[in-house]
Amino acid sequence: MRPQFDSFCARLLARASIAVVVVTLGACPLMAAMNEPVSTDAGQLLGVQGKDPSISVYKGIPFAATPVGELRWKAPQPVTPWKGVRKADQFGAMCPQSSRGPGAGFGNSVPISEDCLYLNVWSGAASTTEKRPVLVWFFGGGFTGGSGSSPSYDGEGLARKGLIVVTMNFRLGIIGYLASPELSKESTHNVSGNYGMLDTIACLQWVQKNIAAFGGDPGRVTIDGQSSGAEAVFLLTGSPLAKGLFQRAVSESGARSPYDPDLPGHPVYWQSVKEAENAGVKFSEAQGVHSLKELRAIPWDQLKESSVPLSQFRPYFDGWVFPQRFSETMARGLQSDVPFMVGFNHDELLGPAEHLSAPTLDAFQTAMRKKYGAMAEEFLKLYPATSDHEAVLAHSEANRDALRLSSFLLATDWKKAARSPVFTYFWTHAPPGPEHDTRGVYHGSEINYLFNNLYSRDLPWTDVDRKIADTMSSYLVNFATTGNPNGKGLPVWAPFDAKVPVTMELGDHFAPIPVADKAKFDFMKRFFMTQEAQ
């Protein structure tokens, strides 16, 4: 039967008009000629052909109702089903955000609108029966900027390797995280805020219901994110509302140990319910209105600044979406027990040490004495500096040791109750181009390599870059497929072992490296343990 089936497909393809070719999923490979729509729970969709004609792309799929009017500052609601076939050939609008905010736009040319709860799917499946592993991506941007339609998140490179890739938008900033007593009172759960995180959960629920129609396996869903997207991944592993919606998790440059001394000032979701609601009251008062109805009627781009910084409006532990702080979640073993990949980059926000316009020697020593307190002299002996330049190097080395230790301690706490493996990493390759010497292995520099989409950026990529991208994306595909990044022809990536203080270097080399030398490891660990767990 198979030769006859292939011949039938070939005849259909031969009869097709090139002008109307659209790749959709169905029974035949390259179903472009059939123009066959995909059925979801809200209606039928017609995708478009990717750069590679074997890949189908579905853009701007609504996964929740437009959150405007009475739905602004409410949990996402179901999509109203549509009639007929909806063209999925354009990305949906980005959620409201400041054009000056972190990650704003990420090179996007799509408009900004509150009508923004859309997702996108890349699939190379030839049949709905294939059940390919699924990767759901959460973008970074400080919970105030970004979108799933950034060219850097193009999913075709991973789709060619066998994944179904889903990117999505979620509400940001004031629109995504405003809390107040009045908003809490109208909620059936008596809480408010965290709407952006509820959007991510709604997306995962959509995936469970619909991804099989695109050739995906709802039983093999990996959530992955970078920066604030990585924080979102980490938070979702501790949310009872997200239990069972994913089977693996990847956190790139976001998840830290609850004892990390830099954590309290990094994300603001450690605030209490009272603090979150008070911030919302101050913001609402600044708008000069007297009711929630009036507040909802103000166009998003006319909401006024207040004494509350925009960064205040982020996820927080509200007792419902996130019942308790993550230190307690792990202590009680309540996180989703799934294979977990976590790590940081060599330069993150600092830039390469030799090019930092860092503090002077005096400023460095003063800052370190303030940070390390009674342990400061021990720190300054381990990370000595006698000049401004040496202060730069010492500060950068300490930062890198602390990042690797943060991942190590997080994995240690995670594994106390979890059976699934954890894989830690440290990314070390600087992309080529004009920023190679000034930014180095910067925050987010791993993304194009993991996505296997070097084509999405105009940089002077080399064969070395392409080989690294092939290795990185293979690790990710294997992890999404089996929960283990290892595979044929790849350097062995050992799972985390609390008795062996190493992590996996990814990038310039692919091999295990120490978290830090023994004296510095012991020092940093003792210092972390003096901190109050978040």
C-alpha positions, 0 to 999 in steps of 0.5 A, spaced: 500 500 500 505 504 501 508 505 494 500 506 491 500 511 497 506 515 495 504 515 488 497 518 490 501 524 493 505 525 488 500 525 483 496 530 487 503 534 488 504 534 480 497 537 479 498 543 484 498 550 482 505 553 484 501 559 486 497 556 491 502 552 495 501 552 502 504 547 507 499 544 512 499 537 515 495 531 513 496 524 511 501 526 505 508 529 506 509 536 503 501 537 503 502 543 500 497 541 494 492 539 498 490 546 502 488 541 507 486 545 514 488 543 521 482 543 526 483 545 533 478 546 538 476 553 536 476 552 528 480 550 522 487 553 520 491 554 514 498 555 515 504 557 510 510 554 507 516 555 511 523 557 508 524 549 508 518 547 504 517 541 508 516 545 514 509 548 515 508 555 519 502 557 523 502 564 525 497 568 530 493 562 533 488 565 538 489 561 544 485 566 549 479 571 548 482 578 547 483 581 554 480 588 553 474 591 557 472 587 562 477 582 561 483 586 562 486 584 568 482 578 569 484 570 567 485 568 560 478 566 557 476 561 552 477 563 545 470 564 541 470 559 535 470 562 528 467 559 522 470 557 516 478 556 515 482 562 518 488 564 515 494 563 520 499 567 515 501 573 520 504 574 527 499 576 532 500 583 535 505 584 541 502 585 548 503 592 550 510 594 552 514 600 552 519 601 546 524 603 551 523 597 556 528 591 556 527 586 550 522 591 547 520 588 540 526 584 539 527 586 532 519 585 531 515 589 526 509 587 528 504 592 532 502 593 539 495 591 541 492 588 547 489 584 542 495 579 543 494 573 546 496 569 540 501 563 539 505 560 533 507 553 531 512 550 526 511 543 524 515 538 519 510 532 521 507 529 515 501 526 519 497 527 525 499 520 527 507 522 528 506 525 535 513 529 535 516 532 541 513 539 543 517 545 545 514 551 548 518 557 548 517 563 553 521 569 551 525 574 555 524 581 557 524 582 564 516 581 564 515 588 561 517 587 553 518 582 548 514 577 544 514 570 541 514 573 534 521 575 534 526 573 529 531 570 534 525 565 536 524 562 529 522 555 530 524 552 523 531 550 525 528 545 530 522 543 526 527 540 521 530 536 527 524 533 529 520 538 534 514 541 534 515 548 536 510 553 539 512 560 541 507 565 544 505 572 547 503 573 554 501 580 558 506 584 560 508 589 565 502 593 568 497 590 563 500 583 565 501 583 573 497 589 576 494 587 583 489 591 587 484 589 593 478 591 588 481 586 583 482 581 588 475 582 591 472 581 584 476 574 583 473 568 585 480 566 588 480 572 592 487 574 588 489 578 583 495 579 578 499 574 575 495 574 569 501 574 564 503 567 568 496 565 567 496 566 559 502 561 559 498 556 563 492 557 558 497 556 552 500 550 555 492 548 556 491 549 548 497 545 547 494 539 550 488 540 547 490 541 540 498 540 538 496 533 536 493 536 530 499 539 528 503 532 529 505 533 536 505 529 542 501 532 548 505 527 553 512 530 551 512 537 552 518 541 554 517 548 556 523 553 555 525 560 556 531 565 557 531 570 562 525 572 565 522 567 560 527 562 564 524 565 571 517 563 568 519 556 567 522 555 574 515 558 577 511 554 573 514 548 575 512 550 582 505 552 580 499 546 581 495 550 576 501 547 571 501 540 573 501 535 568 501 540 562 509 539 561 514 533 562 521 537 561 523 544 563 529 548 561 531 555 564 536 559 561 539 564 565 534 565 570 533 560 575 537 561 581 538 558 588 533 561 593 539 562 597 543 566 591 545 573 595 543 577 588 536 574 588 532 579 592 534 585 587 533 581 581 526 579 580 521 582 584 516 576 585 518 575 592 513 581 594 508 579 598 500 579 596 500 586 601 506 589 597 503 587 590 496 590 592 499 596 595 503 597 589 497 597 584 493 602 589 498 607 588 498 606 580 491 606 580 491 613 584 496 616 579 491 615 573 486 620 577 480 615 576 475 612 581 473 605 579 475 599 576 471 600 570 474 607 569 481 604 569 479 599 564 476 604 560 483 608 559 487 606 553 493 602 555 498 607 551 495 612 556 496 609 562 500 614 566 507 613 570 506 613 577 511 613 583 511 605 582 517 603 578 514 599 572 519 593 574 514 592 580 509 589 576 511 582 575 509 575 577 509 574 585 507 568 590 499 570 590 497 563 594 493 561 588 497 561 582 504 560 586 502 558 593 508 559 596 516 561 595 520 556 591 524 554 597 518 552 601 516 548 594 522 544 593 523 543 601 516 540 601 517 536 594 512 540 591 515 542 584 513 538 578 518 532 578 520 533 570 527 532 567 530 539 568 536 543 565 538 549 568 544 554 567 547 561 565 552 564 560 559 566 561 558 574 561 551 575 562 550 582 563 557 584 565 560 583 558 567 580 557 572 582 563 577 585 559 572 590 556 568 592 562 568 599 564 568 597 571 568 600 578 575 603 580 579 598 585 576 602 591 569 602 589 570 594 588 573 593 595 568 598 598 562 594 594 565 587 596 565 589 603 558 591 603 556 585 600 560 580 604 560 583 610 564 579 616 566 574 610 569 580 606 576 580 607 576 572 606 573 574 599 578 579 597 584 574 599 580 569 594 579 574 589 585 579 590 586 586 586 591 591 586 589 595 580 582 598 577 583 593 571 584 587 576 578 589 580 574 588 573 577 581 573 576 579 580 569 582 580 567 578 573 571 571 576 567 572 582 560 573 578 561 567 574 563 562 580 557 565 583 552 563 577 555 556 577 554 555 584 547 558 584 545 553 579 549 547 583 545 549 589 539 550 586 540 543 583 542 540 590 535 542 593 531 540 587 534 533 587 532 532 594 525 530 593 525 529 585 527 523 581 528 526 575 535 528 572 537 535 572 542 537 567 546 544 569 551 548 564 555 554 563 555 557 556 561 560 553 561 561 546 561 569 544 557 570 537 561 573 531 560 580 529 561 587 531 559 585 539 564 579 539 569 583 543 565 588 547 559 584 549 562 577 549 558 571 551 552 576 553 545 574 556 541 571 551 547 569 546 546 562 546 539 562 543 540 562 536 545 556 537 539 552 541 534 554 536 539 552 530 537 558 526 543 562 525 539 564 519 535 569 523 541 574 524 545 577 519 552 575 522 558 573 519 557 566 522 563 561 521 563 553 520 565 553 527 558 557 529 554 552 525 557 546 528 556 549 535 549 550 533 548 543 531 551 540 537 546 545 542 540 544 538 541 536 538 542 536 545 535 540 546 532 536 541 534 529 545 532 532 551 525 534 549 524 527 546 527 523 552 528 527 557 536 526 556 540 531 552 545 525 550 545 522 543 550 518 538 556 523 536 555 528 542 560 529 547 557 526 554 553 530 558 553 527 565 546 528 569 547 533 576 550 529 582 551 533 588 557 529 590 561 532 584 561 539 583 562 540 576 557 543 570 557 542 563 561 547 559 557 548 552 560 552 547 567 553 545 568 546 548 563 541 550 566 538 557 565 538 564 568 543 568 569 545 576 563 549 579 569 553 582 576 551 585 575 548 591 577 554 596 572 559 592 567 553 592 567 552 599 567 560 600 561 561 596 557 556 598 558 558 606 556 565 604 550 563 600 548 559 606 548 565 610 542 568 606 535 568 607 532 563 603 527 566 598 
